[in-house]
Amino acid sequence: MRTLKPKQWSESEIQRLLKLVRAGAGASKIAAELGRYAGSVRRMARSKGILLKK
């Protein structure tokens, strides 16, 4: 069985992530907007030093 390779984040997705965080969106809402998993959103936010709303 193959292991799926994680989809790379584009610069525009990271900018949308920042915009949504500033608007007060949580990980689940951001994930839905970007078409990604909430865990992936949390991981990227943490790697960029961004605090997400609970």
N, CA, C, O and CB atoms as a CASP TS submission, in Angstrom:
PFRMAT TS
TARGET T0000
AUTHOR 0000-0000-0000
METHOD Language model
MODEL 1
PARENT N/A
ATOM      1  N   MET     1       0.830  -1.177   0.000  1.00  0.00           N
ATOM      2  CA  MET     1       0.000   0.000   0.000  1.00  0.00           C
ATOM      3  C   MET     1       0.882   1.251   0.000  1.00  0.00           C
ATOM      4  O   MET     1       1.877   1.312   0.723  1.00  0.00           O
ATOM      5  CB  MET     1      -0.949  -0.008   1.210  1.00  0.00           C
ATOM      6  N   ARG     2       0.520   2.234  -0.803  1.00  0.00           N
ATOM      7  CA  ARG     2       1.290   3.468  -0.898  1.00  0.00           C
ATOM      8  C   ARG     2       0.921   4.432   0.209  1.00  0.00           C
ATOM      9  O   ARG     2      -0.226   4.495   0.651  1.00  0.00           O
ATOM     10  CB  ARG     2       1.078   4.124  -2.249  1.00  0.00           C
ATOM     11  N   THR     3       1.910   5.175   0.643  1.00  0.00           N
ATOM     12  CA  THR     3       1.672   6.262   1.591  1.00  0.00           C
ATOM     13  C   THR     3       1.415   7.520   0.781  1.00  0.00           C
ATOM     14  O   THR     3       2.172   7.834  -0.137  1.00  0.00           O
ATOM     15  CB  THR     3       2.884   6.455   2.579  1.00  0.00           C
ATOM     16  N   LEU     4       0.357   8.238   1.112  1.00  0.00           N
ATOM     17  CA  LEU     4       0.030   9.457   0.379  1.00  0.00           C
ATOM     18  C   LEU     4       1.006  10.572   0.729  1.00  0.00           C
ATOM     19  O   LEU     4       1.332  10.783   1.897  1.00  0.00           O
ATOM     20  CB  LEU     4      -1.407   9.897   0.679  1.00  0.00           C
ATOM     21  N   LYS     5       1.459  11.272  -0.279  1.00  0.00           N
ATOM     22  CA  LYS     5       2.357  12.406  -0.079  1.00  0.00           C
ATOM     23  C   LYS     5       1.510  13.627   0.274  1.00  0.00           C
ATOM     24  O   LYS     5       0.536  13.922  -0.419  1.00  0.00           O
ATOM     25  CB  LYS     5       3.235  12.674  -1.356  1.00  0.00           C
ATOM     26  N   PRO     6       1.869  14.343   1.346  1.00  0.00           N
ATOM     27  CA  PRO     6       1.093  15.539   1.705  1.00  0.00           C
ATOM     28  C   PRO     6       1.116  16.576   0.591  1.00  0.00           C
ATOM     29  O   PRO     6       2.139  16.781  -0.062  1.00  0.00           O
ATOM     30  CB  PRO     6       1.633  16.156   2.997  1.00  0.00           C
ATOM     31  N   LYS     7      -0.011  17.221   0.386  1.00  0.00           N
ATOM     32  CA  LYS     7      -0.124  18.277  -0.618  1.00  0.00           C
ATOM     33  C   LYS     7       0.637  19.509  -0.123  1.00  0.00           C
ATOM     34  O   LYS     7       0.439  19.953   1.008  1.00  0.00           O
ATOM     35  CB  LYS     7      -1.625  18.624  -0.907  1.00  0.00           C
ATOM     36  N   GLN     8       1.490  20.048  -0.959  1.00  0.00           N
ATOM     37  CA  GLN     8       2.273  21.232  -0.597  1.00  0.00           C
ATOM     38  C   GLN     8       1.363  22.451  -0.474  1.00  0.00           C
ATOM     39  O   GLN     8       0.358  22.562  -1.176  1.00  0.00           O
ATOM     40  CB  GLN     8       3.382  21.494  -1.641  1.00  0.00           C
ATOM     41  N   TRP     9       1.724  23.349   0.413  1.00  0.00           N
ATOM     42  CA  TRP     9       0.980  24.596   0.593  1.00  0.00           C
ATOM     43  C   TRP     9       1.526  25.635  -0.375  1.00  0.00           C
ATOM     44  O   TRP     9       2.737  25.841  -0.454  1.00  0.00           O
ATOM     45  CB  TRP     9       1.073  25.104   2.067  1.00  0.00           C
ATOM     46  N   SER    10       0.644  26.281  -1.101  1.00  0.00           N
ATOM     47  CA  SER    10       1.068  27.361  -2.000  1.00  0.00           C
ATOM     48  C   SER    10       1.126  28.662  -1.196  1.00  0.00           C
ATOM     49  O   SER    10       0.535  28.769  -0.121  1.00  0.00           O
ATOM     50  CB  SER    10       0.091  27.501  -3.230  1.00  0.00           C
ATOM     51  N   GLU    11       1.838  29.632  -1.729  1.00  0.00           N
ATOM     52  CA  GLU    11       1.937  30.938  -1.060  1.00  0.00           C
ATOM     53  C   GLU    11       0.554  31.586  -0.927  1.00  0.00           C
ATOM     54  O   GLU    11       0.263  32.234   0.078  1.00  0.00           O
ATOM     55  CB  GLU    11       2.894  31.876  -1.842  1.00  0.00           C
ATOM     56  N   SER    12      -0.294  31.411  -1.941  1.00  0.00           N
ATOM     57  CA  SER    12      -1.637  32.005  -1.871  1.00  0.00           C
ATOM     58  C   SER    12      -2.484  31.339  -0.785  1.00  0.00           C
ATOM     59  O   SER    12      -3.304  32.006  -0.154  1.00  0.00           O
ATOM     60  CB  SER    12      -2.346  31.887  -3.233  1.00  0.00           C
ATOM     61  N   GLU    13      -2.300  30.036  -0.556  1.00  0.00           N
ATOM     62  CA  GLU    13      -3.028  29.363   0.526  1.00  0.00           C
ATOM     63  C   GLU    13      -2.570  29.872   1.889  1.00  0.00           C
ATOM     64  O   GLU    13      -3.380  30.044   2.799  1.00  0.00           O
ATOM     65  CB  GLU    13      -2.834  27.839   0.440  1.00  0.00           C
ATOM     66  N   ILE    14      -1.285  30.107   2.022  1.00  0.00           N
ATOM     67  CA  ILE    14      -0.753  30.618   3.284  1.00  0.00           C
ATOM     68  C   ILE    14      -1.293  32.026   3.541  1.00  0.00           C
ATOM     69  O   ILE    14      -1.631  32.368   4.674  1.00  0.00           O
ATOM     70  CB  ILE    14       0.800  30.624   3.265  1.00  0.00           C
ATOM     71  N   GLN    15      -1.371  32.833   2.495  1.00  0.00           N
ATOM     72  CA  GLN    15      -1.924  34.184   2.639  1.00  0.00           C
ATOM     73  C   GLN    15      -3.404  34.128   3.029  1.00  0.00           C
ATOM     74  O   GLN    15      -3.860  34.921   3.854  1.00  0.00           O
ATOM     75  CB  GLN    15      -1.749  34.980   1.328  1.00  0.00           C
ATOM     76  N   ARG    16      -4.160  33.184   2.431  1.00  0.00           N
ATOM     77  CA  ARG    16      -5.578  33.020   2.806  1.00  0.00           C
ATOM     78  C   ARG    16      -5.700  32.557   4.241  1.00  0.00           C
ATOM     79  O   ARG    16      -6.599  32.990   4.962  1.00  0.00           O
ATOM     80  CB  ARG    16      -6.283  32.018   1.872  1.00  0.00           C
ATOM     81  N   LEU    17      -4.792  31.670   4.667  1.00  0.00           N
ATOM     82  CA  LEU    17      -4.768  31.209   6.053  1.00  0.00           C
ATOM     83  C   LEU    17      -4.601  32.402   6.990  1.00  0.00           C
ATOM     84  O   LEU    17      -5.346  32.538   7.961  1.00  0.00           O
ATOM     85  CB  LEU    17      -3.628  30.180   6.272  1.00  0.00           C
ATOM     86  N   LEU    18      -3.631  33.264   6.705  1.00  0.00           N
ATOM     87  CA  LEU    18      -3.401  34.459   7.525  1.00  0.00           C
ATOM     88  C   LEU    18      -4.628  35.359   7.559  1.00  0.00           C
ATOM     89  O   LEU    18      -5.007  35.862   8.617  1.00  0.00           O
ATOM     90  CB  LEU    18      -2.200  35.242   6.997  1.00  0.00           C
ATOM     91  N   LYS    19      -5.244  35.561   6.404  1.00  0.00           N
ATOM     92  CA  LYS    19      -6.423  36.424   6.304  1.00  0.00           C
ATOM     93  C   LYS    19      -7.581  35.861   7.141  1.00  0.00           C
ATOM     94  O   LYS    19      -8.258  36.606   7.849  1.00  0.00           O
ATOM     95  CB  LYS    19      -6.855  36.576   4.827  1.00  0.00           C
ATOM     96  N   LEU    20      -7.801  34.549   7.056  1.00  0.00           N
ATOM     97  CA  LEU    20      -8.889  33.921   7.799  1.00  0.00           C
ATOM     98  C   LEU    20      -8.631  33.947   9.302  1.00  0.00           C
ATOM     99  O   LEU    20      -9.559  34.122  10.092  1.00  0.00           O
ATOM    100  CB  LEU    20      -9.085  32.485   7.331  1.00  0.00           C
ATOM    101  N   VAL    21      -7.361  33.774   9.697  1.00  0.00           N
ATOM    102  CA  VAL    21      -7.015  33.846  11.125  1.00  0.00           C
ATOM    103  C   VAL    21      -7.293  35.248  11.651  1.00  0.00           C
ATOM    104  O   VAL    21      -7.855  35.413  12.734  1.00  0.00           O
ATOM    105  CB  VAL    21      -5.524  33.467  11.357  1.00  0.00           C
ATOM    106  N   ARG    22      -6.900  36.248  10.884  1.00  0.00           N
ATOM    107  CA  ARG    22      -7.145  37.640  11.299  1.00  0.00           C
ATOM    108  C   ARG    22      -8.634  37.938  11.420  1.00  0.00           C
ATOM    109  O   ARG    22      -9.046  38.766  12.233  1.00  0.00           O
ATOM    110  CB  ARG    22      -6.505  38.612  10.304  1.00  0.00           C
ATOM    111  N   ALA    23      -9.446  37.252  10.599  1.00  0.00           N
ATOM    112  CA  ALA    23     -10.896  37.442  10.647  1.00  0.00           C
ATOM    113  C   ALA    23     -11.528  36.675  11.805  1.00  0.00           C
ATOM    114  O   ALA    23     -12.727  36.800  12.054  1.00  0.00           O
ATOM    115  CB  ALA    23     -11.527  37.002   9.330  1.00  0.00           C
ATOM    116  N   GLY    24     -10.711  35.872  12.522  1.00  0.00           N
ATOM    117  CA  GLY    24     -11.220  35.165  13.697  1.00  0.00           C
ATOM    118  C   GLY    24     -11.721  33.755  13.430  1.00  0.00           C
ATOM    119  O   GLY    24     -12.388  33.167  14.282  1.00  0.00           O
ATOM    120  N   ALA    25     -11.416  33.207  12.271  1.00  0.00           N
ATOM    121  CA  ALA    25     -11.869  31.849  11.942  1.00  0.00           C
ATOM    122  C   ALA    25     -11.043  30.807  12.688  1.00  0.00           C
ATOM    123  O   ALA    25      -9.850  31.003  12.921  1.00  0.00           O
ATOM    124  CB  ALA    25     -11.783  31.604  10.423  1.00  0.00           C
ATOM    125  N   GLY    26     -11.674  29.708  13.057  1.00  0.00           N
ATOM    126  CA  GLY    26     -10.990  28.595  13.712  1.00  0.00           C
ATOM    127  C   GLY    26     -10.461  27.613  12.685  1.00  0.00           C
ATOM    128  O   GLY    26     -10.695  27.771  11.487  1.00  0.00           O
ATOM    129  N   ALA    27      -9.747  26.601  13.152  1.00  0.00           N
ATOM    130  CA  ALA    27      -9.106  25.622  12.270  1.00  0.00           C
ATOM    131  C   ALA    27     -10.113  24.906  11.374  1.00  0.00           C
ATOM    132  O   ALA    27      -9.837  24.692  10.193  1.00  0.00           O
ATOM    133  CB  ALA    27      -8.339  24.601  13.095  1.00  0.00           C
ATOM    134  N   SER    28     -11.266  24.534  11.907  1.00  0.00           N
ATOM    135  CA  SER    28     -12.262  23.799  11.120  1.00  0.00           C
ATOM    136  C   SER    28     -12.804  24.645   9.968  1.00  0.00           C
ATOM    137  O   SER    28     -12.947  24.160   8.845  1.00  0.00           O
ATOM    138  CB  SER    28     -13.417  23.345  12.018  1.00  0.00           C
ATOM    139  N   LYS    29     -13.101  25.902  10.252  1.00  0.00           N
ATOM    140  CA  LYS    29     -13.623  26.795   9.207  1.00  0.00           C
ATOM    141  C   LYS    29     -12.560  27.056   8.142  1.00  0.00           C
ATOM    142  O   LYS    29     -12.857  27.049   6.948  1.00  0.00           O
ATOM    143  CB  LYS    29     -14.099  28.133   9.822  1.00  0.00           C
ATOM    144  N   ILE    30     -11.329  27.283   8.575  1.00  0.00           N
ATOM    145  CA  ILE    30     -10.233  27.519   7.631  1.00  0.00           C
ATOM    146  C   ILE    30     -10.018  26.285   6.761  1.00  0.00           C
ATOM    147  O   ILE    30      -9.824  26.397   5.551  1.00  0.00           O
ATOM    148  CB  ILE    30      -8.927  27.882   8.383  1.00  0.00           C
ATOM    149  N   ALA    31     -10.055  25.110   7.381  1.00  0.00           N
ATOM    150  CA  ALA    31      -9.873  23.862   6.635  1.00  0.00           C
ATOM    151  C   ALA    31     -10.947  23.714   5.555  1.00  0.00           C
ATOM    152  O   ALA    31     -10.651  23.325   4.426  1.00  0.00           O
ATOM    153  CB  ALA    31      -9.910  22.651   7.592  1.00  0.00           C
ATOM    154  N   ALA    32     -12.186  24.025   5.908  1.00  0.00           N
ATOM    155  CA  ALA    32     -13.275  23.933   4.939  1.00  0.00           C
ATOM    156  C   ALA    32     -13.060  24.913   3.783  1.00  0.00           C
ATOM    157  O   ALA    32     -13.286  24.569   2.623  1.00  0.00           O
ATOM    158  CB  ALA    32     -14.625  24.206   5.624  1.00  0.00           C
ATOM    159  N   GLU    33     -12.625  26.127   4.105  1.00  0.00           N
ATOM    160  CA  GLU    33     -12.386  27.152   3.078  1.00  0.00           C
ATOM    161  C   GLU    33     -11.259  26.754   2.127  1.00  0.00           C
ATOM    162  O   GLU    33     -11.331  27.009   0.924  1.00  0.00           O
ATOM    163  CB  GLU    33     -12.053  28.490   3.738  1.00  0.00           C
ATOM    164  N   LEU    34     -10.208  26.121   2.681  1.00  0.00           N
ATOM    165  CA  LEU    34      -9.032  25.786   1.881  1.00  0.00           C
ATOM    166  C   LEU    34      -9.079  24.382   1.282  1.00  0.00           C
ATOM    167  O   LEU    34      -8.237  24.022   0.460  1.00  0.00           O
ATOM    168  CB  LEU    34      -7.800  25.923   2.721  1.00  0.00           C
ATOM    169  N   GLY    35     -10.071  23.591   1.701  1.00  0.00           N
ATOM    170  CA  GLY    35     -10.157  22.214   1.199  1.00  0.00           C
ATOM    171  C   GLY    35      -9.056  21.330   1.765  1.00  0.00           C
ATOM    172  O   GLY    35      -8.517  20.472   1.066  1.00  0.00           O
ATOM    173  N   ARG    36      -8.726  21.545   3.036  1.00  0.00           N
ATOM    174  CA  ARG    36      -7.682  20.787   3.714  1.00  0.00           C
ATOM    175  C   ARG    36      -8.222  20.239   5.029  1.00  0.00           C
ATOM    176  O   ARG    36      -9.312  20.604   5.468  1.00  0.00           O
ATOM    177  CB  ARG    36      -6.432  21.667   3.960  1.00  0.00           C
ATOM    178  N   TYR    37      -7.438  19.350   5.652  1.00  0.00           N
ATOM    179  CA  TYR    37      -7.808  18.819   6.954  1.00  0.00           C
ATOM    180  C   TYR    37      -7.486  19.846   8.033  1.00  0.00           C
ATOM    181  O   TYR    37      -6.546  20.629   7.891  1.00  0.00           O
ATOM    182  CB  TYR    37      -7.082  17.485   7.232  1.00  0.00           C
ATOM    183  N   ALA    38      -8.269  19.839   9.115  1.00  0.00           N
ATOM    184  CA  ALA    38      -8.040  20.765  10.223  1.00  0.00           C
ATOM    185  C   ALA    38      -6.651  20.553  10.827  1.00  0.00           C
ATOM    186  O   ALA    38      -5.994  21.520  11.214  1.00  0.00           O
ATOM    187  CB  ALA    38      -9.123  20.590  11.304  1.00  0.00           C
ATOM    188  N   GLY    39      -6.200  19.308  10.910  1.00  0.00           N
ATOM    189  CA  GLY    39      -4.860  19.020  11.440  1.00  0.00           C
ATOM    190  C   GLY    39      -3.771  19.636  10.587  1.00  0.00           C
ATOM    191  O   GLY    39      -2.761  20.111  11.107  1.00  0.00           O
ATOM    192  N   SER    40      -3.969  19.628   9.291  1.00  0.00           N
ATOM    193  CA  SER    40      -3.007  20.228   8.366  1.00  0.00           C
ATOM    194  C   SER    40      -2.955  21.740   8.565  1.00  0.00           C
ATOM    195  O   SER    40      -1.884  22.345   8.525  1.00  0.00           O
ATOM    196  CB  SER    40      -3.374  19.890   6.904  1.00  0.00           C
ATOM    197  N   VAL    41      -4.113  22.336   8.779  1.00  0.00           N
ATOM    198  CA  VAL    41      -4.190  23.787   9.016  1.00  0.00           C
ATOM    199  C   VAL    41      -3.470  24.122  10.318  1.00  0.00           C
ATOM    200  O   VAL    41      -2.698  25.079  10.374  1.00  0.00           O
ATOM    201  CB  VAL    41      -5.677  24.272   9.070  1.00  0.00           C
ATOM    202  N   ARG    42      -3.724  23.331  11.374  1.00  0.00           N
ATOM    203  CA  ARG    42      -3.070  23.576  12.661  1.00  0.00           C
ATOM    204  C   ARG    42      -1.552  23.441  12.541  1.00  0.00           C
ATOM    205  O   ARG    42      -0.806  24.247  13.096  1.00  0.00           O
ATOM    206  CB  ARG    42      -3.604  22.605  13.726  1.00  0.00           C
ATOM    207  N   ARG    43      -1.104  22.422  11.818  1.00  0.00           N
ATOM    208  CA  ARG    43       0.326  22.183  11.642  1.00  0.00           C
ATOM    209  C   ARG    43       0.996  23.351  10.910  1.00  0.00           C
ATOM    210  O   ARG    43       2.066  23.809  11.311  1.00  0.00           O
ATOM    211  CB  ARG    43       0.554  20.874  10.870  1.00  0.00           C
ATOM    212  N   MET    44       0.364  23.825   9.842  1.00  0.00           N
ATOM    213  CA  MET    44       0.935  24.934   9.080  1.00  0.00           C
ATOM    214  C   MET    44       0.952  26.209   9.920  1.00  0.00           C
ATOM    215  O   MET    44       1.935  26.950   9.914  1.00  0.00           O
ATOM    216  CB  MET    44       0.140  25.162   7.779  1.00  0.00           C
ATOM    217  N   ALA    45      -0.138  26.461  10.643  1.00  0.00           N
ATOM    218  CA  ALA    45      -0.200  27.647  11.490  1.00  0.00           C
ATOM    219  C   ALA    45       0.918  27.598  12.533  1.00  0.00           C
ATOM    220  O   ALA    45       1.601  28.597  12.764  1.00  0.00           O
ATOM    221  CB  ALA    45      -1.584  27.758  12.177  1.00  0.00           C
ATOM    222  N   ARG    46       1.100  26.447  13.155  1.00  0.00           N
ATOM    223  CA  ARG    46       2.152  26.298  14.162  1.00  0.00           C
ATOM    224  C   ARG    46       3.534  26.521  13.552  1.00  0.00           C
ATOM    225  O   ARG    46       4.392  27.148  14.174  1.00  0.00           O
ATOM    226  CB  ARG    46       2.080  24.907  14.808  1.00  0.00           C
ATOM    227  N   SER    47       3.755  26.016  12.343  1.00  0.00           N
ATOM    228  CA  SER    47       5.062  26.168  11.702  1.00  0.00           C
ATOM    229  C   SER    47       5.351  27.620  11.331  1.00  0.00           C
ATOM    230  O   SER    47       6.511  28.021  11.231  1.00  0.00           O
ATOM    231  CB  SER    47       5.139  25.295  10.458  1.00  0.00           C
ATOM    232  N   LYS    48       4.293  28.406  11.126  1.00  0.00           N
ATOM    233  CA  LYS    48       4.442  29.833  10.779  1.00  0.00           C
ATOM    234  C   LYS    48       4.347  30.740  12.006  1.00  0.00           C
ATOM    235  O   LYS    48       4.463  31.960  11.888  1.00  0.00           O
ATOM    236  CB  LYS    48       3.374  30.240   9.761  1.00  0.00           C
ATOM    237  N   GLY    49       4.135  30.139  13.191  1.00  0.00           N
ATOM    238  CA  GLY    49       4.044  30.920  14.427  1.00  0.00           C
ATOM    239  C   GLY    49       2.724  31.657  14.566  1.00  0.00           C
ATOM    240  O   GLY    49       2.668  32.719  15.186  1.00  0.00           O
ATOM    241  N   ILE    50       1.669  31.108  14.001  1.00  0.00           N
ATOM    242  CA  ILE    50       0.340  31.730  14.029  1.00  0.00           C
ATOM    243  C   ILE    50      -0.493  31.034  15.101  1.00  0.00           C
ATOM    244  O   ILE    50      -0.541  29.806  15.152  1.00  0.00           O
ATOM    245  CB  ILE    50      -0.366  31.644  12.625  1.00  0.00           C
ATOM    246  N   LEU    51      -1.144  31.815  15.953  1.00  0.00           N
ATOM    247  CA  LEU    51      -2.036  31.261  16.962  1.00  0.00           C
ATOM    248  C   LEU    51      -3.446  31.169  16.405  1.00  0.00           C
ATOM    249  O   LEU    51      -3.982  32.153  15.897  1.00  0.00           O
ATOM    250  CB  LEU    51      -2.016  32.116  18.244  1.00  0.00           C
ATOM    251  N   LEU    52      -4.040  30.001  16.496  1.00  0.00           N
ATOM    252  CA  LEU    52      -5.407  29.794  16.020  1.00  0.00           C
ATOM    253  C   LEU    52      -6.403  29.930  17.159  1.00  0.00           C
ATOM    254  O   LEU    52      -6.094  29.629  18.313  1.00  0.00           O
ATOM    255  CB  LEU    52      -5.545  28.418  15.361  1.00  0.00           C
ATOM    256  N   LYS    53      -7.578  30.377  16.827  1.00  0.00           N
ATOM    257  CA  LYS    53      -8.684  30.449  17.779  1.00  0.00           C
ATOM    258  C   LYS    53      -9.132  29.022  18.084  1.00  0.00           C
ATOM    259  O   LYS    53      -9.154  28.177  17.189  1.00  0.00           O
ATOM    260  CB  LYS    53      -9.874  31.314  17.217  1.00  0.00           C
ATOM    261  N   LYS    54      -9.485  28.749  19.329  1.00  0.00           N
ATOM    262  CA  LYS    54      -9.933  27.403  19.734  1.00  0.00           C
ATOM    263  C   LYS    54     -11.305  27.104  19.200  1.00  0.00           C
ATOM    264  O   LYS    54     -11.838  26.021  19.441  1.00  0.00           O
ATOM    265  CB  LYS    54      -9.936  27.264  21.250  1.00  0.00           C
TER
END
